[in-house]
Amino acid sequence: MKYIFVTGGVISGLGKGIAVSSISLLLKSAGLKVAPIKMDPYLNVDAGTMNPVEHGEVFVLDDGTETDQDLGHYERFLNESLNKTNIVTQGQVYLSVIQKERNLEYDGECVDVVTYITEEIIKRVKEAGRANNADVVVIEIGGTTGEYQNIMFLEANRLMKLKNPENVIHAHITYLPIPASIGEMKSKPAQMSVRNLNAMGIQPDVLLARSEKPLDQTRIKKLSVTTGLEPEDIISAPDVDSIYKVPIGYENQNLTDRLLDKLGLKRKEKDLKDWREFVEKIDSAKGRVKIAIVGKYFSTGDFTLADSYISVIEAVKHAAWIQRLKPEITWLDSGKVLDGVEVLRKFQGIIVPGGFGSRDIEGKIATIKYARENKIPYFGLCYGMQLACVEYARNVLNLTNAHTTEIDPETKNPVIHIMPDQEKKLLNREYGATMRLGAWDCKLKEGTHVYKLYKDFTLSASRFPLVSERHRHRFEFNNKFLDQFMKKGLTVAGTSPDGKLVEIIELKDHPFFVGTQFHPELKSRPLSPHPLFIGFIKAASEITLK
């Protein structure tokens, strides 16, 4: 088995996840089986308990693992579903070692960070390769080189290279800034970044040089001299208008062949045809569609972040591009809607994504009311589906005090309530990895809009009308109110196979009004956009703004 470690230096946010995704795609296109791994230096066991503003979206896998958002990029680029072996956190590593010590599995030895922690890391890297039957394991080490949080991951990298040099290589992503006051690309930060890596006992085999513009030969030559790399191993990685163009930029500089040569592997095939066709659709998109994502996880200080809903944003793009449309996405803080719903008038489609808590919830409910009454395509995801039920109960069923018990435990009309098993867990403060997580089957109702969308756009129809979707929630629709809703025109378009859990709702006399208890965005891929997002974008594109 072969291994490629990927690190970043100078600053965070250089796109290690996109680099690993791109490298994995290129190796797959060469006919190899690839297993990408994210190694996160935080001491949380998983990403499930972290604030999305601080850490970004929590991405959920089929097996219910709550992971870093980079796993979403891996899946989207590879067009494959991953599993719990593809994520390793420092919290998992230390917890495992401590549990083994408590179980006397180290036979009474003094348990030190070296070598027990590094051995556990290496074991997990190899397990991921075996579990995924991989030819190559591509390991992303979180954080930046030179900080102490990821030292043990780098040490594991060094030890693997020391013991098995022909099977382990290292790709380092670094940054060459162009200071506005100077106007010249500076290579010194990149040089120091590699020097930091050298101080850890690691010499990179490939340098991915990020910058606003492509590197010139002067910079490449200077980096080659100062880092000890061949010029051909310094890959220019300039800013691009779409992350999906990164693999093609790498391929055009022969990165795939350089990696294969260093690993002693031969190309079995050369197939980026589907990916190139997909990128061509991005460039040839002409029409525009204006979409608002109304949520609360957007701001940090004076800056606006989209990472909290990155899978939603990418799913919108996938569905728009396949229809030769350019999505214009606006991230709208739900609190602003309370100042006046006229802020929504410039959008052809509205999404209320998942989330938790009471902050600005009335802004979301006002948004849903506006979309329903003004026939604007609406897509509610998880919390967005639950709040659509609250809005409908209040304004159509005239249950004025209707609410979710997550926000108002004493409401007289709990149209959304906690799942029985979840109530016990919360009482015991069991928060980590305890929600309804992972892929669960949903049975579609024939004759509904969503039934037709899934039938038309699902690639594998062997289990239809059963579809598998990923969940992350503690609350659900209260079936005591089901008859009232249905009598007033709300359609349950999908349920759990036993019919006990409402999974999808829709309204008939509306261009598109759909809410899902699950997160369809987690299964959208560039080469296979999600059916519901395709339907939403199509409906939105047909709305004429006044």
C-alpha positions, 0 to 999 in steps of 0.5 A: 500500500502507498501513502501520500501525506498532505500538509499546509504552511504559512496560513490556514485556509489554503485548501488542503481539503480541495488538494487532497480531493483533487489528488484522490480524483486524479489517482482514481482517474488513473485506475487506482483505488484511493482512500482519503483521510482527514487527520484533525488535531482537535481533541474532540472525538468528532465534529458533532459537538462543535459550533459551525461558525467556528469549525464549519459544517458538520458533514455526516456519513452513511454510517452516522459518523459526524465529520469535518467538512473536508469529508464532504469534498472528498466524497464529492470529488471521488463520487463515493461514500466514505466511512468512519475510517476516513476521519481521525481526530486527535481526540479519538487517538488519545481516547483509544490509547487511554482506554487501552491503558485502563484495560491493561492492554499495554501490560503495565508499561509506562504509556508515553506520547511517543511511541504509543500515540504515533503507533495508534495514528499509524495503525489507523492510517493502515486500517483505513487503507485496508477497510477501503481496499485502497492502492493509495491512502491520501492523508490530510494533516489538519492545521499548519506546519509549525504549530504544536497541535499537529506534531504527533501526526507529523511525527507519524508521517516521519516514522512511516517514511523512515521505515518504508521510504519507497511507499510514502511521499509528502505533498506540501501546500504553501502560499506565495503572497503578493503584497499590495504595497509591493506588487511582487509575488514573494517566495520567502514565506513558502521557503520558511514553510518548507524549512519548518517541515524540514525541522520536523524531519520531513522533506516534501516530494511535491510543492503545491504553490498557492497564490493569487496568480500562476507562478512564473519561472523566476519563482519556481527556480528560486523555490527549487534552489531553496527547497531542494525540489526539482522544478517539475515537482513545484506545481502552480496552484493559482486562485480559480473561480471554481474548486472543481477546476483544481484537478484539471490544473494539476493534471495539466502540470503532470502532477498525476504522473509525478506522484505515480512515478515517486510511488513506483506505480503505473497508470492503469487508465487515463479518464477525466472525461466526465470531470472535464465535461462537468467543468465545461458545463460550469463555463457554459452556463448562461442563465442566472438563478437567484437563491437566498439561503436564510440561516443564522450561522454566517457571521464571525465578527465583521466577516461573513462565512459560508462554511456553515452550509457548504454542502447546501451551497455546493448542492445548489451549484451542482443542480444549477450547472447541470441545467446550464444555469449560474446560481447567484447565492445570497447568504441572508441572516434570518434576523434581517427578515424580521426588519421586513420581508421585502428583503426576500423579493429579489430572490427566485428561490429560498432555502432554510437549512438545518440548524439548532436553537431559538436565535432569529427563529421567527425570521425563518418562520416569516421567510417560510410564510412569505415563500408559501404565500407568494409562490416562491420555490421553497426548500426546507432542510431538516430544521427548515422542514420542521419550521415549515410545519410550525408556520403552516400550523400557525397560519393555515391550521390557525394553531396560533401557539404552535411550535417545536418543543425544542424552542417552547417545551410548554407549547400547547400545540407541539407540532414538532416534538423530541424523539422518545429515545432522544429525550432520555439521552438529553436528560443524561447529557449524552450529546456526542454522536447520539442524534438520529444519524447516518443513512436511513431509508425513506419510502416515497409516496406515489403521485407526489412531486418528489416521487417524480423527481427521484424517479427521473433523476436517481441513477440507481432505481433498484430499491425504488420507491425506497431511497436512502438519505442522511439524517442528523436530528433529535426532533420529528413531526408529531403524528398527533397533528397529521390528520389536521395537516393533511385535511388542510392540504399538506402532503406527506410525500415520504415516510420511514418504511414503517410509516411512523416518521414523516420524512418529506412534506410538500404542497401541491398548489405551489411551484415548489414547496418541499421540506425534508427531515433529512439532509439531501445536500449531503448526497449531492455530487458534481457528477450526480446532483441530488434530484430534489435540488434539481427540481428546486432549481428548475422551479426557481429558474421559472420564476420571473422577478418583478 
